[in-house]
């Protein structure tokens, strides 16, 4: 009798997760490794990546590696994608997670500052997805997972560039879902709500803001970073093979509350 494959297994799959040195990227990378994937962490800080790889490797019993490059540097990203595909013979999963945020009014941005932020939050991920998709198409299998934000659906004051970039990524995800579907590649997005990450610790510690979270989020709390990992594993798995062009919102119900 042939054994039934484990649900959501990523054994034999290779994955690149950008912005994986900490926060939600780290949690998604860890959960992908737990599901059996060979995971490559990306970030700009080699020491942080090395520590993250060791932590995930110890927790999962898997060998985790890293590729330090700036996603806004197209040549570096293309070289990294080629190296990873050469090492594993393929690239199955790209989690485009990295993002930068600069909360201030649009009138305060210089053209250079706006361009730099878009390079990290939109242009870099776009070109990285292009390189990954071309490699995935050769093997007739791939999972493009774009981490957007509920900011792509609901806007806050003084957050214009990030909001525009995340909305752009949502559009990109849908375009890729159409363009690459016949090549065996699905393209989906994860839109996190308010998570208690390292970056948000000052807000988590702010009693007034946490009270707002309690009111605004139907579940009544911040998201815990490990809760994002299962969403990535699902979209990366064979079980999600007919899910394409979808935004999986992970926000405790925040965006549907009146």
N, C-alpha and C positions, 0 to 999 in steps of 0.2 A: 504494500500500500504506500503510495506516494505521500510523504508528510505535507501537511498544509502549511504554506509559507506564513510566517508571522506577519500579522497586520502591521502596516506602517514601517516595515523593515526597510532600511536604506543600505543594507549590506551590499558591498561591491560598488557603491556610488561614491563619487567624489564631489566635494562642495567647496566653494569659496564664499566666505562671509566677510563683507567689508565692514569696517568700523567695529571689529570684533574684540578689541582689547578690553572692553568693559561694557557695562550697561546692557541694553537689549540685544546688541550684536553678540556679546559674550554668551548670553543665555541661549540664543538661538543656535549658536555654534555648538555649545555644550549638548543641547538636546539632539541636534543632528548627529553628533558623535555617539550619543547614547543609543541612537537608532541604528548605528552601524556604519555611518558614512565616514569616509576619509576626509577630514576637514582641514582646510587651510584658512588661517585667520589673517585678516588684513587690517592694517592701521599704519600710522606714521611713526609710532614710538616702539622701537625694537625691544627695549627692555620690558615694556608693558606687554607686548605680544608674546615674548618668551615666557613671562610669568603666567599669562593667561593660558598658553598652550600647555604648560606644565600642570596647571590646576585642572584643566579639562582632561588631560591625559591621565592624571592620577584618579580623577573621579570616574572615568569611563573605561580605563584600561586600554585605551587606544592611543596610537601615536598621532599627535596633532602637530602640524607645522604652521609656519607663518610666512607671509610675504609682505614686507614693509614697502609701501608706496603710497603716494598721494593720488587719490582717485581723480583729482583735477589735472593730473599729469598724464595725458593720453598715451604718450609713448611708453611710460613706465607701466601703465595698466595693461596695454597690449602685450608688452614683454612678459608680464607676470602671468597673464592668461595663457600665453603660449607655453611658458615654462611649466605651469601646473598641468596643462593638457599633455605635454610631453612626458611628464613624470608619471602620471596615472594612465596614460593612453587615451584619456578622454576627460571631459568636464561635464558633469551631469546637472549640477545645481549651482546657480548663482543667487546669492541673497544680497541684493543691493541695499544695504542698510545705512551706510555712512551718511551723515548730514550735519550741517552746521547751522547755527541760529544766531541772529543778531536782532534783538527786539528794540526797535526804535522807529520813529515816523519815517515814511518814505522820503520826505523832504530833507532828511538829515544824511541820506546816503549820497556819496559821490558816485559818478558812473563807474569808477574803478572798483569801489567797494561792492556795489551791486553786482558787477560782472564777476568778481571773485567769488561771491556767495553763490551765484548761479552756477559757476564752474564746478563747485563742490557738490551742490545739492541737485543739479539737474543735468548739466552737460556731461560731466564726468560719468555719472551712472548710465546715461544714455549710450555713450561710446563704449563703456565696459559691457553693457548688455549686448551691443552689436557684436563685439569680438567673441563673447561667450556663445551667442546664438549661432554664429557661423560654425564654431567647433561642434556644438551640440547637433547641428543639422547633419553633419557628416555621419553621426552615429544614430540618427533618427530617434533621438531621445534627449529631452532636456526639461529643466524646470527653472524658469525665470521668476524670481520672487522679489518684488519691489516693496520696500518698506516706505510707506507714505506717512500719513498722519491724519487724524481727524481734522487737522487744520486745513486739509484739502476740501473739507465739506462745510466746516463752520469756522468763521474767522474771528480772531481777537484783534483788538486795537494794537497798533504799533508792532506788527509782525508781518509786514507786506511781502518781503522777499521770500522768506521761508514758506509762507502760505502759497504764493504763486508757484514756487518750485515744486512743492508737494502736489499741487493740482496738476502741474505739468507732468509729473511722474505718473499720476493716475492715467492721464491721457496716453502717455508712452506705453504703459502697461497694456492698455486696451489695443493700441495699434500693433504691438508685438504679438498679442494674442491672435489677431487676425492674420498677420503676415507670416507667422511661423508655425501655425497650427498643423499644416499639412506636412511639416518636417518632423512631426513627433514632439514638438515643444509646446508646453503650456506656459502662459504668462499670467500671473496673478499678483495681487498686492495684499499686504497686511497694513492696516491703519490702526496703530496703537492710540489709546487715549492717554490718560494721565497715569504714569508709572513712577513708582518710588525708586528711581535710578540714582546713581551717584550725582549726575548732573542736576537733578531736582531736589537734592537734599536740603537746600536752604528753604525751598517751598514746603517740603514735607515737615520741616521743623517749625514752620510758621503756623501758629495755632489758628489764626484768622483764615489763612488760605486752606488749611486742612478742613476747617469747618465748611468752607465753600465746596470743597470736594465732596464732603459728606452729603450736602444738599443737592449738588448738581449731578452726581453719579448715582443712579438708582440702587446699585449694589452698596453704596455708602462708604466707599473707601478708595484709597489709591490701588492701582494695579501692582501686583508683586512681579518683579522682573521674570522669575521662572515661568510665569503664566503665559508668556509670549512664545516660548519654545515649541509647545505642542502645535501651535498654528503653523509654524514653519515646517515642522515634520509632516503634518498633514498635506500641505500644498506640495511638498517635495516627493511625496510617496506615490506609489502606483495606485493607491486607493483614490487619489485625486485626479486620475487620468482624464476625467470628463469635466473637470472644473477648469474653466479657461476664461480669462477676462473678468475675474471676480475680485472685488475688494472685500477682504475678510476683516471686519471691524472688531477690534478687541479693546473695548472701552467701558465695560460694565454697564452699557446702556446709555452712556452720556449723550450721544448724538441723536437718540430717538426720544429724549425727554423734552416735553414742552416747557 
